[in-house]
Amino acid sequence: MSVRDNSFYSHIKDAEVAIRKRINAHPFIVGCRNGSVRREQLDRLLVQHALYGTHFTRYLTALMSNLRSGEECLQLAENLVEEFGLDSPDSVPHSRLFRQMLATLEIEPEGQRILPETQNLIETMYMQCRHSDPARGLGALCFGAEALVPDYYAALVEGFEHVGVPRDRLLFLTLHIECDDGHAETMRRILENLLADDPAALVAMTSAGETALDARLRLLDAMMEGEE
């Protein structure tokens, strides 16, 4: 991409804002903020999120395989480096941070049944990230995952605080509220490149983001249905 076109960035941010409004309006997220969500519901979500999250680096690598620029692959590789805990000598892989957080919360995901809604979210993300059109994978990962994290994880932190879990036991969530915004910004820049080459790509990227969000909202619906 040559000179940054602010109109492309504005289109990307508008699409992102619309998607974030939808997840913020979901009853589970609202319940986290007002304290009506129960501890067992929060624990169930973290179990399912653990099952979903084991695939995250593979979504990224699937997307990278379809990018058309080596420079763009390098940019996303920085996200992978952080995920694997290789960005500094004292960094810890994010998967280990998540397991440590679950252990402090006395949540045991091993052997837990994966819900159909979680499996659907996993398959949806793979379908979009493996698509030959990188606008779809980027839309799903940016709009449907990374760009949601600041609001999504902040709501979960509020939910746990309402049920008496202190913030310092939620390190994985609080860390990602900050670092995933940088990941989303990397993807926004690549999305700008795609729009500079083909403005019609906006349809594909927003459609993929909505599809990923729809799958995530169905999982949150399942959390509202109570214990299985």
Phi, psi and omega in degrees: 000144181272254182275138181296128179259110184297336179293324177296314180299321179297319178298318180296314181294323178298316179296320180294316180299319180297320180289320179295325177299321182295315182289326179293337180272354182293140183304327180293316180293317176300319180294326175299320185284327182262000175086012182269350178278136184276159180301318182296328176292318178297318179297318180299319180295319179295324175299312181292325178294325176298318180292322176291317188292338179297343181263356193300314181296333178285329172299315181299314182292327176296317178297315182300328181293344181253357178290150186259007183223131176297326179296320179294323176298319178297322179297316179288332178298331176298324176296318179296319180302317178294317180301321182276358179073032183253008184281343175203158184302330183261008180285154180239137176308138183296329177296324178290321177301320180294316179298320179296320178296317179298321180296319180293333178271000181059043176251128182244102183281336183299132179083356179284146181284132175283131180285152177304325181292326177291316179299322178296320178297316178300311182293325178297315180296319177297316181301316181288316185289334178273354183297141182295338176271109184296341177299328181287313179296318178295319178297317180294315183285324180283295184290324186266000181216281190299316182290343179278340191303312182306316180284316185296308182289325178298322178294320178296319177300315178300318180300315179293321178297323179297329181263014171095010178268121182290153183301327184288354174263006185239040188302319181302315182292313183293325177297316184286338176301326180270310190285331183287340175294325174293322177297317179297322180295322175302316181291324177300318180297320179290322176298323175301317179302316180297318181291328177296324179280325184208094181303335179293346179296343179302324180296314182295317184290321179287324177298316179294321177297318178295320180297316178295318180295317179304318179295320179292321179294327176295325176294318177295326174303317181297327178293332180281348184275358177087186184289144179275000000 
